[in-house]
Amino acid sequence: MPSAAASSDVVDAGRFAPDRDFFARPATEIAPLLLGARLTHESDAGKVVLRLTEVEAYLGDGADPGSHAFRGRTRRNGVMYGPPGFVYVYFTYGMHVCANIVCSPEGSASAVLLRAAEVVEGEPLAQARRGTVPPRDLARGPARLTVAAGIRLDENGSDALAPPFGLELEPHPPASLAGPRVGVSGDGGGEAYPWRFWVAGDPSVSVYRAAQRRPVTRRDGRAPRTPPPSRG
């Protein structure tokens, strides 16, 4: 695996701030290197710092049926085709906001979904946003993560390496496991795509649930429409 520390600046506690070139590789390579990273998000309400404990990699352009970019560039997924190191934020299921970090060279889509994290700074603010939940649940799941951090849909396309965001990586990511992505059904799901990576034994990691496709009966008797891929 390529060294995470290449061409980057050393910062506090041995962590380092990656440069743009660090992300110019497929998401499947970058995802495990993001474990243990500190993601900062600032807003008028204050700052929250997350330690990433679970991520998922998604590729595009015919390579990954679970990706928003599987069928090519669209108005929705355009940020995935832009420069690496930017944030792809999208709205899903009519209620949730999820955030990704764009990888691969510009023009080639891939991204890492930020699936779960531990709040290491700004816990009172995260708690106020999330309500009365145990600390391990503040950012346990991609939608909870964005709420806890205060990441908004209108921040789609923001630079992950500049305010209001910030990112510091660990020179030696923690021991991790890999397995199927959560909630991805059909050709992009299951053991054939072990592109979910998580910190072994960390309580903030979300519970794995395999996607279940249930038959749908339409009133007009026609076959149900196949839903689009559900992840970024």
C-alpha positions as a printed NumPy array, in Angstrom:
array([[  0.   ,   0.   ,   0.   ],
       [  1.434,   3.445,  -0.834],
       [  2.75 ,   5.427,   2.109],
       [  0.242,   7.933,   3.444],
       [  3.007,  10.337,   4.427],
       [  4.31 ,  11.042,   0.932],
       [  4.479,  14.716,  -0.114],
       [  2.676,  16.069,   2.968],
       [  3.382,  18.422,   5.882],
       [  3.904,  17.065,   9.387],
       [  1.561,  18.534,  12.044],
       [  0.583,  17.894,  15.688],
       [  1.025,  14.445,  17.264],
       [  2.653,  13.07 ,  14.121],
       [ -0.47 ,  13.638,  12.047],
       [ -0.002,  15.334,   8.689],
       [ -2.02 ,  17.471,   6.313],
       [ -2.254,  15.755,   2.913],
       [ -1.806,  17.705,  -0.296],
       [ -4.021,  17.485,  -3.372],
       [ -1.835,  14.874,  -5.059],
       [ -2.365,  12.476,  -2.167],
       [ -5.983,  11.995,  -3.301],
       [ -5.156,  11.514,  -7.001],
       [ -5.56 ,   7.746,  -6.651],
       [ -8.636,   5.501,  -6.727],
       [-10.886,   5.587,  -3.678],
       [-10.145,   1.917,  -2.996],
       [ -6.531,   2.879,  -2.262],
       [ -7.304,   6.035,  -0.308],
       [-10.156,   4.719,   1.89 ],
       [ -8.115,   2.648,   4.398],
       [ -5.587,   5.49 ,   4.715],
       [ -8.366,   7.782,   5.995],
       [ -9.034,   5.644,   9.069],
       [ -7.971,   7.485,  12.197],
       [ -7.857,  10.791,  10.307],
       [ -9.106,  13.972,  11.981],
       [-11.77 ,  15.766,   9.963],
       [-12.571,  19.294,  11.098],
       [-15.685,  21.258,  10.204],
       [-16.311,  24.802,  11.418],
       [-19.542,  26.791,  11.346],
       [-20.953,  29.885,  13.034],
       [-21.944,  27.603,  15.917],
       [-18.395,  26.368,  16.47 ],
       [-15.949,  23.629,  15.543],
       [-16.36 ,  19.855,  15.589],
       [-13.468,  17.468,  15.025],
       [-14.137,  13.873,  14.058],
       [-11.812,  10.878,  14.115],
       [-12.855,   8.751,  11.142],
       [-13.51 ,   5.123,  12.085],
       [-15.42 ,   3.761,   9.08 ],
       [-15.386,   4.596,   5.374],
       [-16.535,   3.111,   2.071],
       [-14.901,   3.37 ,  -1.361],
       [-16.874,   3.972,  -4.557],
       [-15.571,   4.018,  -8.116],
       [-17.328,   5.177, -11.297],
       [-17.805,   4.947, -15.062],
       [-18.894,   1.329, -15.315],
       [-16.517,  -0.012, -12.657],
       [-18.839,   0.03 ,  -9.642],
       [-22.602,  -0.605,  -9.863],
       [-23.053,   0.782,  -6.346],
       [-21.706,   4.223,  -7.254],
       [-23.583,   7.355,  -8.27 ],
       [-21.056,   7.639, -11.119],
       [-21.559,   4.121, -12.49 ],
       [-23.41 ,   5.393, -15.565],
       [-21.21 ,   8.444, -16.081],
       [-21.317,  12.117, -15.277],
       [-24.601,  13.742, -14.267],
       [-25.682,  17.011, -12.735],
       [-25.823,  15.365,  -9.337],
       [-22.428,  13.636,  -9.321],
       [-20.398,  16.295, -11.14 ],
       [-18.202,  17.007,  -8.112],
       [-16.94 ,  13.411,  -8.256],
       [-15.331,  14.235, -11.618],
       [-13.64 ,  17.381, -10.36 ],
       [-10.282,  17.845,  -8.645],
       [ -9.476,  15.343,  -5.881],
       [ -9.633,  16.353,  -2.243],
       [-12.993,  18.109,  -2.513],
       [-16.203,  17.188,  -0.708],
       [-19.076,  15.492,  -2.52 ],
       [-22.227,  16.019,  -0.44 ],
       [-25.567,  14.581,  -1.509],
       [-29.149,  14.224,  -0.282],
       [-30.619,  10.742,  -0.052],
       [-33.88 ,   9.036,   0.89 ],
       [-35.568,  12.445,   1.025],
       [-34.133,  13.199,   4.463],
       [-30.404,  12.498,   4.868],
       [-27.205,  14.308,   3.889],
       [-24.066,  12.215,   3.312],
       [-20.499,  13.378,   2.687],
       [-17.649,  11.943,   0.621],
       [-14.094,  12.957,  -0.213],
       [-13.356,  12.921,  -3.958],
       [-10.422,  10.807,  -5.145],
       [ -8.706,  10.011,  -8.475],
       [ -7.34 ,  12.519, -11.012],
       [ -9.742,  15.16 , -12.3  ],
       [-12.101,  13.692, -14.886],
       [-12.079,  10.211, -13.333],
       [-14.756,   9.665, -10.691],
       [-14.235,   7.969,  -7.362],
       [-14.981,   8.975,  -3.779],
       [-14.802,   7.793,  -0.178],
       [-18.017,   7.902,   1.831],
       [-17.505,   9.048,   5.423],
       [-19.561,   6.424,   7.207],
       [-18.759,   6.768,  10.918],
       [-16.543,   8.661,  13.34 ],
       [-15.751,   9.448,  16.952],
       [-16.258,  13.049,  18.059],
       [-12.915,  14.139,  19.581],
       [-13.545,  17.875,  19.853],
       [-16.757,  19.898,  20.065],
       [-18.816,  17.15 ,  21.669],
       [-21.283,  19.582,  23.355],
       [-22.091,  21.095,  19.941],
       [-22.405,  17.669,  18.316],
       [-24.628,  16.556,  21.204],
       [-26.865,  19.609,  20.786],
       [-27.289,  18.783,  17.11 ],
       [-27.908,  15.079,  17.673],
       [-29.947,  15.091,  20.877],
       [-29.585,  12.789,  23.844],
       [-27.586,   9.869,  22.475],
       [-24.525,   7.994,  23.79 ],
       [-21.177,   9.461,  22.664],
       [-20.498,   6.443,  20.44 ],
       [-23.696,   7.192,  18.478],
       [-23.038,  10.881,  17.789],
       [-21.5  ,  10.177,  14.363],
       [-22.244,   6.474,  13.995],
       [-23.558,   6.29 ,  10.428],
       [-23.129,   8.638,   7.44 ],
       [-26.225,  10.774,   8.066],
       [-25.501,  11.109,  11.783],
       [-21.92 ,  12.067,  10.955],
       [-22.943,  15.044,   8.844],
       [-25.461,  16.218,  11.455],
       [-22.926,  15.97 ,  14.282],
       [-20.291,  17.837,  12.271],
       [-22.746,  20.386,  10.862],
       [-21.922,  19.542,   7.226],
       [-24.586,  21.006,   4.946],
       [-25.853,  20.073,   1.505],
       [-24.884,  23.503,   0.148],
       [-21.244,  22.702,   0.993],
       [-21.118,  20.232,  -1.878],
       [-17.958,  21.001,  -3.858],
       [-16.083,  22.547,  -0.916],
       [-12.365,  21.955,  -0.491],
       [-11.785,  19.277,   2.17 ],
       [ -8.308,  20.725,   2.753],
       [ -9.332,  24.334,   3.474],
       [-11.736,  26.121,   5.861],
       [-14.422,  25.454,   6.885],
       [-13.007,  21.929,   6.489],
       [ -9.654,  20.534,   7.528],
       [ -8.051,  17.099,   7.384],
       [ -5.109,  15.531,   9.21 ],
       [ -4.071,  11.938,   8.569],
       [ -2.326,   9.446,  10.822],
       [  1.15 ,   8.396,   9.634],
       [  0.244,   4.848,  10.644],
       [ -3.519,   4.205,  10.318],
       [ -4.98 ,   1.948,  13.034],
       [ -5.574,  -1.765,  12.557],
       [ -8.587,  -2.184,  10.312],
       [-10.94 ,  -4.689,   8.768],
       [-12.568,  -4.761,   5.336],
       [-15.869,  -6.157,   4.123],
       [-19.008,  -5.525,   2.045],
       [-20.481,  -2.039,   1.915],
       [-23.611,  -1.294,   3.93 ],
       [-26.995,  -1.146,   2.208],
       [-25.734,  -1.688,  -1.346],
       [-27.892,  -4.189,  -3.197],
       [-27.577,  -5.894,  -6.573],
       [-24.335,  -6.153,  -8.519],
       [-22.511,  -3.594,  -6.386],
       [-23.117,  -5.321,  -3.085],
       [-21.898,  -8.331,  -1.162],
       [-18.516,  -9.993,  -0.864],
       [-17.511,  -9.088,  -4.433],
       [-17.052,  -5.46 ,  -3.284],
       [-15.192,  -5.547,   0.07 ],
       [-14.717,  -1.786,  -0.032],
       [-15.926,  -0.878,   3.447],
       [-13.038,  -0.311,   5.86 ],
       [-13.347,   0.187,   9.601],
       [-11.218,   0.455,  12.73 ],
       [-11.212,  -2.927,  14.416],
       [-13.195,  -2.964,  17.667],
       [-14.115,   0.724,  17.654],
       [-17.547,   1.334,  19.272],
       [-18.448,   4.154,  16.867],
       [-18.432,   1.851,  13.823],
       [-21.937,   1.396,  12.41 ],
       [-23.786,  -1.918,  12.431],
       [-23.467,  -3.82 ,   9.157],
       [-26.755,  -4.555,   7.418],
       [-26.868,  -6.254,   4.056],
       [-29.292,  -4.651,   1.607],
       [-32.552,  -6.523,   1.114],
       [-34.435,  -6.102,  -2.145],
       [-38.074,  -6.876,  -1.612],
       [-40.432,  -7.617,  -4.487],
       [-42.79 ,  -4.755,  -5.272],
       [-46.208,  -5.243,  -6.845],
       [-47.464,  -2.314,  -8.899],
       [-51.163,  -1.703,  -9.243],
       [-50.898,  -1.611, -13.034],
       [-49.243,  -5.026, -13.091],
       [-46.029,  -3.753, -14.67 ],
       [-42.566,  -4.695, -13.415],
       [-41.243,  -2.306, -10.766],
       [-38.6  ,   0.207, -11.763],
       [-35.084,  -0.748, -10.65 ],
       [-33.918,   1.832,  -8.097],
       [-30.719,   3.766,  -8.809],
       [-27.53 ,   3.019,  -6.904],
       [-27.88 ,   4.26 ,  -3.345],
       [-24.382,   5.483,  -2.553],
       [-21.822,   8.012,  -3.659]])
